Amino acid sequence: MSHRAVKLSIIVPCYKVERYLPRCLGSLMGQTLEDIEVICINDGSPDRCIDILREWRERYPTKLQIIEKPNEGVWRGRMDGIRAACGEYIGFLDSDDHAEPDFAERLYAAAKEADADVAVCGFSRIDLDTGRVLSRELCDPREPFRIADDPGRVLELNGAPWNKVFRAPALKRMHDLASTPPVLDDLLFHQLAYLEMDGPVVFVPASLVNYMVREGSIITSVTDAQVEGVFRSFVETRGLYEATGASFARMQALDAVAFVHIGISLNHRLSCADCDLDEAVRRSKRFLDEHFPLWRHSPYICGRYARLHGAAYRRTLICSRMMRLGLMPQFLTAYRIITAAARFDIKW
């Protein structure tokens, strides 16, 4: 593997995506920013992914790197890619998605100009079968912020890494988890990355990533075992915040994030499964009250903060009120029915 310094490393986990991988690779090899490396993690994929990767590496031997490994999941694959990355900044792309030609250039330029820890771009959710744009997100102009000064702003960032570039040293020193999360792994990856960052987060208000929504991906369920795994990973993450002396404001932000993704997102997934949703919501509320108690009085889940910072915070505030009133199961059931009927992929 090359060890030359580059401006940007882009990590692409690959598993059972032979149908989509050529388009993804084509979009990265055609980037207007020349000084990049693309690190593809073949995570023990049983299909033709490795053959496709080798074919593309023959065409782009100085730009495309391959890490071959047994299947360990996307979390371990990303960590392997981070260790191997030589870029000043590190970005990500999922292998079934594709980027616009100026994705790397615009994100890198925005990060460099602001000396930012993170640069975030907008993206489009696109139905894979029809090509219909389901939504465009993070495409509106937003004020930059410093994580150390206003950690509550991380709630408005989507939980996926593929529309961001991160300062490489921060990712290389971030803590790993002993208990790899079975779901919501992207979200916890971000919380651990942000723990290593104090500096600016800047925005590129343009759709530079095409996130392809496959049939069946709009409604996703989880098992009880996965829920317990998520709980363990969240508790471990909060323990790392405490052990590293994170500020009270960061703890408040983390507890607010936990409410959004356990109280809302995880329960939304459970509402799609054959489970006792009332009990699932009660269980999540008990868990939050025990391990993330600051969610109840977080300054980031209140009317004033919602008025200042927009729709994501208003939605969170509404859901916190539903939780307090004991109406969350009914709210989630109605939400699931409406979004399924509209085929509109809304993420919390």
N, C-alpha and C positions, 0 to 999 in steps of 0.2 A: 504494500500500500504506500502511496505517495505521502511524504511528510512536508510537502511545500506549503508555505503559508498562503492562505487565500482569504478573500474578503468574506465569503459566506459559504458555510457547509449546509447542505440540505439533506436531511435524513429521511429515508423512505422505507418503512417496514413493508415486507412483502410476504403475503400468505394467501394462497388460493385466489390469485387475482390475474391469472394468465390472460383473461379476456380484456382486462382494462389496463394492464401494465404498459403496453406499447404507447398508448396515448399519453399516459403519465410521463414516461421517459421522454417522449418527443417534446412535451411541453417544457421539460427542464433542460434538455439539450439545446433548445431554441431560445433560451433566455438572453435578453439584451445585455445583462451583466455577464461579462466573459469570465471574470476571475472568481469562479465558484467550483466547488466539488460537490458531487452527488454521491451519497453513501447509501447504498441499498442493502437492507438486511434481509437476506433470504432465510426466513425463520422456519426452516425445515419444511418448506412448502411441498406438498406431494404432487403438484401439477407441474407445468412446464416453466414456472417462474425462473428457475435457475438457468435454463437454456436461453430464455429471452434475455435475461440479464447479461449472460456471457456474449450473446450476439451484439448487444448494444455496447458492451465494454470494448469489443474489437473495433467498433467504429469510433469510440470516444475514450481511448485508453488513458488519457491524462485527466479526464474530467469525471469519469464514472468509476467508483470503487464498489466492491462487493464484499460483504461479510456473510459467509456461510456458517450456519449454526443449527443445532437441533432446535426443535420447536419449544420455545419457552414463553411465548406470548409477546405482545407488543411492548409491554413495560420493559422487560429485559432487553428486547431488541433496541429500543430507543437509548437505553443506558449504554449498550455496547457502541452504538453510533456516536453518542456524545464523547465517549472515551477516545474514539478514533478520529474525531473531527479536528481539522487543522484551521478552521475558519476563525476570523475575528468575531463573527456572529454565527449563530447556529439557527437554522430554520427547519421546518418539517413539511412533508406533504404525504398524504395517504395515497397508496398506490392505485386506488380505484378512482381518484380525483385527478384533476389537471389544473395547471396554473396558466394565467395569462403571460404573454411574453415579457412584460415588464414587472412581473411579480417580484423577482429578486432585486432588481435595480431600484425600484421605488422604495421597498422596505429598507434596504441597506442604506440608501441615501438619506431617508428620513431618520434612521437611527444614528447615522454618523453626524448629521447636521446638528442634532440635539444632544449628542453624546448620551444617547438613551440606553437604558437597560433592556427595554422592550419596544419594538415597533409593531403595530397591529394594523392590518388592512381589512377592508370589507370583503364579503364573499357572497356568492349566489348558491342557493339550494336549488338543484335542478333534478326533475324527475328523469331517471335514467331511461325509461321506456319511451316517454313522449317528448322529452327535451323541454318540457314546460318549466319555466322558472317559478318555483314555489314561493320563494322569498329572496330578498336581498337584505343583508344585515350588515351593520357597522359601516354603512356607506355614507352616513351623515357626518358633517364636520363636528369634531369634538375637541375640547380643550385638553392639552396634555396635562399630566399630573405627575407628582413624585410619590412613589409608593410610601416612603417614610412619612410624608406630610399628610396624605389622605388615603390610607389603605382601603377604605370603604369603596373607592372607585373600582377596585378589582372585580366587584360584583357585576359590573356592566360588561366585562370582557367575557366573550364566549369561552367555554372550557376546553376547546380543542386547540392543539398547538400549531395546526397547519396554516393558519393565517397570521403567523407571528414570526419575528426573528428575535433572538435573545442574545445578550452579551455572553460570549462563550465561557469566560472564566467563572461566571456565576453558575452556569449549568454544570461545569466540571467539578465544582466544589459542593453542589447540592447533595443533601442527604438522600440515601436510598431507603426503601422500606423493607423490613424483614418480611412483612406480610403483604405480598403483592396484591393489590385490589383486583377482584374479579370483574367488577364494573366500576364506572366513575373513575377509572384510572387516569384519564386525561385531566380531570378536575384536580385530583390530588397531586399529579405531576406539577401543575401550575402552582399550587399552594406551596410546595417545597421549593420551587424555583423562586417565587416571590420572596420567600424567607431570606434568600441570599441577596436581595436587591433593595436598594434605597432610592435609586435614581429615577429619571424620567421615564414615563410611558408616553409614546407619541402615536398618532393615528394617521393613516393614509386613507382618506375617505373615498375609496374606489373599490369596486369588486374585482379582485385580482386572483381569486381562487374559485373554481367551480366544484362544489361539493355535490357529488352525485348520490341521490337518494334512491336506493334500490327497493324493489317490491318487498314489503314486509318490514322495512326498517323504520317506518313512521311510528308503528306501535311495537314496542319492545317490552318483553316481560323479563322478570328475574326470579330466581328460586330462593327459598329460605336460606339455603347454604350460602348463596351469593350475598344475601343481605347481611348475614353474620360476618362474612369476609369483609364487606364494605365497612361495617361497624368497627372491626378490628383495625383496619387501615386508617380510618379517621381518628380513632383514639391514639394510634401510634403517631400520626401526624401532629395532633395537638400536643402530645408529649414532647415532640421535637421542638415545637414552638416554645414550650415552657422551659425546656432544658437549655435552649440557646438564648434565653432572656428576651424574647420578643416583647415589644412594648404592649401596654394595655390596649392601645388603639388597634394594633395588629391582632391581638386576641379577640377583640370585639368583631373585627372584620372576618376572622376565621370562623367564629361562631355564627355569624350571619351567613357566610358561605355554606356552613354545615346545614343550617335551616333550609336554605334554598335547595340544596342537592339531596338531602335526606328527607326533610319534611315535605318537599314538593316533588322534585324530579324522581327520586326513588319510589315514592308512593304513587306517582303517576304511572310508572312502569308496572308496579304491582296491581294497579287498577285494571291493567290489560290482562292480568292472569286470573286463573281460577283460585282466588284466595279470599279470606275474610278481610276485606279492606278496612272495616272498622277496627279490627284488632291490629292490623298492620300500622294504621295511623297512630293508634294508642301506643304501640311498641316504639315507633319512631319518636313520638313526643317524650316518652319516658327516657329514651336514650339521649335525646337532645338536652333535656332538663338535667340529666345526671352528668353528662360529659361536656356539653357545650352550652352552659346555662346563660351565657351572656347574650344569646339570641333574643331573649325576651325583652331586654332593655337596650338592645344595640342602637346606637345613634344612627346606624346606617339602615335601620328598618323603622322609619318614622316619617310622618307627614312632611316635615321640613326638608329632610334630605331627599325625599321623593320629589318634592316640588323643585328643588335645585337641579336634580340630576336625571329626571326623565322617566320614561315608561318602564324600564326594567325594575326600577325601585318602586314604582307604583304597583306593579304586579306583585312584587314581593310583599309589600305592605298589605295588599288585599288578602294574600294567602296567609299571612301571619294572623290576620283578624279571623279568617275562617278557622285556623287551627285553634285559636283561643276560644272561639265560640262553639267548638265541637262540630263544625260543619265541613271539615275538610273532605271526608269521604264523598259527600254529596257534590261538593264543588269539583272534585277530581273526576267523578263519574260523568258529570255534565261536560266538563272540559274534554274528556276523552271522546265522547260521542260527537261533539261538535267538530273537533279537529280531524277525527277519522272520516266523517262525512265530507268535510271540505278538502281532505287530502292536503292539509296545510301543515307542514312540519315545523312546529313551534318548539323551541328548546328553552328550558329554564336556565 
